[in-house]
Amino acid sequence: MRILRLGSTIGLLLALLVAPVASAAAPPTTVLTIDIVFGVSEDFTATGGVICESGTAVTDPVFIAGFGRMGRGSGTFHLIKTLTCDDGSGTFQILVNAATAPSSPGTLGGFAVVGGTGDYTGLRGAGSLVGTFTDDGIIDVYTGMLMIVG
């Protein structure tokens, strides 16, 4: 009888400990769209409520590899983007790794947050990237799970 009560008590305590973890909501999906006009500007918009709604982006540094002879092969891009919010709430940086193939209409890859200032000091997260070439640049759409910790 005593073992039965002890087992029931332990089971109840475990249920109480696990309940908050099981009910914690996942971070919202953030969609970040960067409209890149080569040599002119990089403007972004965002949805999801974790980061600001708009701002500008700067790409630096950039490492490009591959593309084969006469640009006929696949290529990779490895870069850091610094995004500055229009509302003055801060900046954040993302590491981007993407690739393209000769017959591809754009790029595919991933990204991860690597730092931030202001409201984005504790920004963390990562996701995927799909880029579509335009006549004068590329439109990159980043989709991921971002959250601010701390």
Kinemage of the C-alpha trace (Angstrom):
@kinemage 1
@onewidth
@group {chain A} dominant
@subgroup {mainchain}
@vectorlist {calphas} color= white
{ca met a 1} P 0.000 0.000 0.000
{ca arg a 2} L 2.807 2.379 0.917
{ca ile a 3} L 4.605 1.615 -2.385
{ca leu a 4} L 1.384 2.312 -4.292
{ca arg a 5} L 1.045 5.750 -2.647
{ca leu a 6} L 4.719 6.518 -3.270
{ca gly a 7} L 4.355 5.518 -6.937
{ca ser a 8} L 1.242 7.678 -7.301
{ca thr a 9} L 3.000 10.657 -5.718
{ca ile a 10} L 6.047 10.306 -7.969
{ca gly a 11} L 3.792 9.954 -11.024
{ca leu a 12} L 1.878 13.113 -10.090
{ca leu a 13} L 5.119 15.089 -9.565
{ca leu a 14} L 6.479 13.950 -12.925
{ca ala a 15} L 3.231 14.932 -14.634
{ca leu a 16} L 3.437 18.402 -13.083
{ca leu a 17} L 7.047 18.807 -14.211
{ca val a 18} L 6.371 17.689 -17.778
{ca ala a 19} L 3.111 19.630 -18.286
{ca pro a 20} L 4.708 23.092 -18.714
{ca val a 21} L 7.229 21.741 -21.233
{ca ala a 22} L 4.559 19.975 -23.260
{ca ser a 23} L 2.334 23.051 -23.364
{ca ala a 24} L 5.085 25.522 -24.350
{ca ala a 25} L 4.310 26.975 -27.761
{ca ala a 26} L 6.808 26.717 -30.599
{ca pro a 27} L 8.284 30.006 -31.828
{ca pro a 28} L 6.277 31.623 -34.627
{ca thr a 29} L 7.430 31.191 -38.206
{ca thr a 30} L 9.282 34.258 -39.449
{ca val a 31} L 9.360 35.100 -43.153
{ca leu a 32} L 12.059 37.577 -44.135
{ca thr a 33} L 12.077 38.828 -47.744
{ca ile a 34} L 15.122 40.688 -49.054
{ca asp a 35} L 14.821 42.467 -52.403
{ca ile a 36} L 18.371 42.755 -53.719
{ca val a 37} L 19.066 45.126 -56.600
{ca phe a 38} L 22.693 44.393 -57.544
{ca gly a 39} L 24.983 47.331 -56.838
{ca val a 40} L 22.119 49.525 -55.580
{ca ser a 41} L 20.270 48.361 -52.470
{ca glu a 42} L 18.987 45.551 -50.274
{ca asp a 43} L 15.657 46.271 -48.590
{ca phe a 44} L 13.802 43.782 -46.410
{ca thr a 45} L 10.341 43.138 -45.024
{ca ala a 46} L 9.448 40.604 -42.330
{ca thr a 47} L 6.402 38.900 -40.872
{ca gly a 48} L 5.998 36.772 -37.765
{ca gly a 49} L 6.295 39.410 -35.049
{ca val a 50} L 9.760 38.478 -33.741
{ca ile a 51} L 11.808 41.006 -35.704
{ca cys a 52} L 10.994 44.453 -37.073
{ca glu a 53} L 8.753 44.765 -40.128
{ca ser a 54} L 11.251 46.458 -42.469
{ca gly a 55} L 14.742 47.794 -42.963
{ca thr a 56} L 17.905 47.585 -45.016
{ca ala a 57} L 20.502 44.842 -45.420
{ca val a 58} L 24.211 44.931 -46.198
{ca thr a 59} L 26.110 41.891 -47.444
{ca asp a 60} L 29.704 41.682 -46.221
{ca pro a 61} L 31.819 39.580 -46.480
{ca val a 62} L 30.987 37.304 -49.425
{ca phe a 63} L 32.776 34.117 -50.435
{ca ile a 64} L 31.756 32.616 -53.788
{ca ala a 65} L 33.066 29.288 -55.056
{ca gly a 66} L 32.541 26.991 -58.013
{ca phe a 67} L 30.559 27.812 -61.143
{ca gly a 68} L 32.910 25.749 -63.274
{ca arg a 69} L 34.436 26.721 -66.545
{ca met a 70} L 32.817 29.790 -68.130
{ca gly a 71} L 30.137 29.903 -65.427
{ca arg a 72} L 28.555 26.620 -66.501
{ca gly a 73} L 28.779 24.725 -63.205
{ca ser a 74} L 27.137 24.879 -59.828
{ca gly a 75} L 28.214 27.557 -57.410
{ca thr a 76} L 28.009 28.296 -53.714
{ca phe a 77} L 27.654 31.529 -51.774
{ca his a 78} L 28.749 31.980 -48.166
{ca leu a 79} L 28.077 35.377 -46.663
{ca ile a 80} L 27.052 37.481 -43.687
{ca lys a 81} L 24.120 39.897 -43.936
{ca thr a 82} L 23.684 42.712 -41.425
{ca leu a 83} L 20.060 43.843 -41.233
{ca thr a 84} L 19.209 47.258 -39.764
{ca cys a 85} L 15.623 47.912 -38.712
{ca asp a 86} L 13.859 51.071 -39.948
{ca asp a 87} L 12.204 51.543 -36.540
{ca gly a 88} L 15.551 51.925 -34.726
{ca ser a 89} L 15.057 48.764 -32.631
{ca gly a 90} L 18.477 47.362 -33.528
{ca thr a 91} L 20.444 45.256 -35.966
{ca phe a 92} L 21.034 41.539 -36.404
{ca gln a 93} L 23.300 39.376 -38.519
{ca ile a 94} L 22.612 36.169 -40.380
{ca leu a 95} L 25.068 33.680 -41.849
{ca val a 96} L 23.862 32.507 -45.270
{ca asn a 97} L 24.990 29.419 -47.183
{ca ala a 98} L 23.350 28.910 -50.573
{ca ala a 99} L 23.953 27.215 -53.906
{ca thr a 100} L 22.785 27.489 -57.480
{ca ala a 101} L 22.987 25.319 -60.575
{ca pro a 102} L 23.248 26.484 -64.215
{ca ser a 103} L 19.649 25.597 -65.062
{ca ser a 104} L 18.271 26.914 -61.757
{ca pro a 105} L 16.014 29.993 -61.640
{ca gly a 106} L 17.557 30.947 -58.292
{ca thr a 107} L 19.304 29.755 -55.172
{ca leu a 108} L 18.568 27.316 -52.360
{ca gly a 109} L 20.176 27.228 -48.951
{ca gly a 110} L 19.926 27.981 -45.296
{ca phe a 111} L 20.616 30.684 -42.749
{ca ala a 112} L 21.337 31.094 -39.037
{ca val a 113} L 21.292 34.133 -36.756
{ca val a 114} L 24.828 34.899 -35.556
{ca gly a 115} L 24.393 38.113 -33.556
{ca gly a 116} L 22.373 41.201 -32.809
{ca thr a 117} L 22.214 44.588 -31.079
{ca gly a 118} L 19.477 46.534 -29.323
{ca asp a 119} L 16.240 44.546 -29.132
{ca tyr a 120} L 17.955 41.686 -31.001
{ca thr a 121} L 20.868 40.983 -28.646
{ca gly a 122} L 19.291 37.641 -27.696
{ca leu a 123} L 17.958 36.759 -31.159
{ca arg a 124} L 18.436 33.087 -32.046
{ca gly a 125} L 17.177 30.853 -34.834
{ca ala a 126} L 17.667 29.445 -38.300
{ca gly a 127} L 15.808 28.341 -41.391
{ca ser a 128} L 15.809 27.893 -45.144
{ca leu a 129} L 16.362 30.226 -48.074
{ca val a 130} L 14.864 30.286 -51.559
{ca gly a 131} L 16.136 32.940 -53.957
{ca thr a 132} L 14.632 33.890 -57.305
{ca phe a 133} L 16.628 35.795 -59.907
{ca thr a 134} L 15.143 39.010 -61.327
{ca asp a 135} L 16.302 41.219 -64.218
{ca asp a 136} L 18.442 43.359 -61.913
{ca gly a 137} L 19.022 41.222 -58.830
{ca ile a 138} L 17.451 38.534 -56.699
{ca ile a 139} L 14.577 38.209 -54.244
{ca asp a 140} L 15.570 36.054 -51.282
{ca val a 141} L 12.864 34.576 -49.046
{ca tyr a 142} L 14.104 33.293 -45.677
{ca thr a 143} L 11.661 31.144 -43.682
{ca gly a 144} L 12.557 30.009 -40.195
{ca met a 145} L 11.956 29.851 -36.491
{ca leu a 146} L 13.353 32.886 -34.680
{ca met a 147} L 13.071 33.826 -31.016
{ca ile a 148} L 14.602 36.227 -28.555
{ca val a 149} L 16.111 34.582 -25.465
{ca gly a 150} L 17.277 36.152 -22.272
